[in-house]
Structure formats: C-alpha cells, structure tokens
Amino acid sequence: VQLQASGGGLVQAGGSLRLSCAASGSIFSPNTMGWYRQAPGMQRELVASITYSGNTNYADSVKGRFTISRDNAKNTVYLQMSSLKPEDTAVYYCRIWRFTAPGYWGQGTQVTVSS
C-alpha cells in the first residue's frame, strides 16, 4: 500500500488549506484513514481520523476548524483546514490502518502558518 499526500504549503494565520491523500496498491477494507502531524521537537499526534463508514474523530485542538472526509471510490482522504493558527505548523502525515495493526504512512506534507 502506498499513500501520496499533497496540498501543504504556506498560509497566513486565519487562512485555509486542503490536504489530500490517495492510497494505492493492495488496500484492505474496511479501513480507517487519518491525519497526524509532527511539529519540530514534538511527538507525532493524531489530528483527525475517519472510518470507512464515515465516523470521525478529532483532536480537541482542531475541533470546529478542521474537517476530515473521504472518498472510498477513490481511496482518498481529505483534511479541510480553516482558521489556521501558527501552532498548526507541522509536517502532516496521512495513515491508513485496520483495527490495531500499524498500517501504512504517507510521506508527509509541510504546513506552515505565518502570524
């Protein structure tokens, strides 16, 4: 399984970005897809996840600002980020997994929010 993330970039505080992550290869189903982020010197943290049936989960720090969605036909997960803050600056990684298995990770995309 390969994951290709895209959509990162530089944005001013208060702005928006949309991340995409497309999975390919021998994709297991059902699965959960999600976005993590890692800021310099910090541990990687879960930002949001979405199950195959569409149940979502968000970190408290992004609730009300970020929206995760997926297109099962395209094996793609999206992260719409709005009202971005400088503290959202990080490398964002997508992941696909099933149950408690480690799953697979994408290569990461940089999001930088300037104040």
C-alpha positions as a printed Julia matrix, in Angstrom:
115×3 Matrix{Float64}:
   0.0    0.0    0.0
   1.29   3.45  -0.92
  -0.02   6.79   0.29
   0.58  10.04  -1.6
  -0.17  13.23   0.31
  -0.48  16.67  -1.23
  -1.83  20.14  -0.54
   0.53  21.55   2.05
   2.05  24.98   1.82
   2.5   28.39   3.4
  -0.57  30.31   4.54
  -1.25  33.29   6.77
  -2.99  32.87  10.1
  -6.73  32.69   9.6
  -6.35  31.15   6.19
  -7.32  27.75   4.84
  -5.67  24.75   3.22
  -6.94  21.42   1.96
  -4.81  18.31   2.21
  -5.4   15.19   0.13
  -4.02  11.7    0.48
  -4.57   8.99  -2.1
  -3.99   5.34  -1.29
  -2.99   2.8   -3.93
  -1.94  -0.81  -4.11
  -3.45  -3.73  -2.2
  -5.77  -1.73   0.0
  -7.52  -3.66   2.75
 -11.11  -2.94   3.56
 -12.73  -1.81   5.69
 -10.12   0.6    6.97
  -9.64   3.8    8.88
  -7.77   6.74   7.41
  -6.39   9.66   9.3
  -4.08  12.62   9.52
  -1.3   13.08  12.04
   1.11  15.96  12.46
   4.52  16.47  13.93
   5.97  19.83  14.84
   9.73  20.27  15.41
  10.76  18.76  18.73
   7.31  17.36  19.35
   5.77  13.91  19.18
   3.59  12.94  16.3
  -0.06  13.44  17.22
  -3.38  12.36  15.76
  -5.25  15.27  14.19
  -8.32  13.51  12.82
  -9.48  10.11  11.68
 -12.39   8.72   9.71
 -13.66   5.17   9.48
 -14.77   3.5    6.27
 -18.4    4.21   7.2
 -17.68   7.86   7.9
 -17.36   8.1   11.66
 -14.94  10.86  12.57
 -12.69  11.73  15.47
 -10.81  14.98  16.06
  -8.14  16.27  18.39
  -9.55  18.9   20.72
  -7.14  21.49  19.31
  -8.7   21.32  15.83
 -12.38  20.73  16.58
 -14.55  23.25  14.78
 -11.71  24.3   12.47
 -10.7   21.12  10.6
 -12.94  18.71   8.71
 -11.89  15.23   7.61
 -13.67  13.45   4.79
 -13.04  10.56   2.44
 -13.99   9.2   -0.95
 -13.99   5.43  -0.74
 -14.28   5.02  -4.51
 -11.03   6.98  -4.91
  -9.36   5.61  -1.76
  -8.65   9.21  -0.82
  -8.88  11.11   2.45
  -9.07  14.88   2.75
  -8.41  17.36   5.52
 -10.0   20.77   5.14
  -8.21  23.15   7.49
  -9.71  26.55   8.25
  -8.94  29.35  10.71
  -5.35  28.17  10.72
  -3.09  29.22  13.58
   0.71  29.39  13.8
   0.58  26.44  16.2
  -0.86  24.31  13.37
   2.54  24.49  11.69
   3.86  20.95  11.3
   4.52  18.15   8.86
   1.21  16.42   8.24
   1.15  12.68   7.59
  -1.69  10.51   6.39
  -2.14   6.96   7.55
  -4.36   4.01   6.69
  -4.91   1.19   9.12
  -7.25  -1.55  10.23
  -8.03  -2.49  13.83
  -4.83  -2.27  15.89
  -2.43  -3.04  13.06
   0.18  -0.33  12.37
  -0.99   0.19   8.79
   0.84   2.42   6.34
   2.06   6.02   6.33
   2.33   8.67   3.66
   5.47  10.71   3.11
   4.3   13.89   4.88
   3.47  17.35   3.63
   4.63  20.6    5.25
   2.05  23.09   6.5
   3.4   26.45   7.63
   1.13  29.1    9.13
   2.63  32.58   9.43
   1.47  35.07  12.04
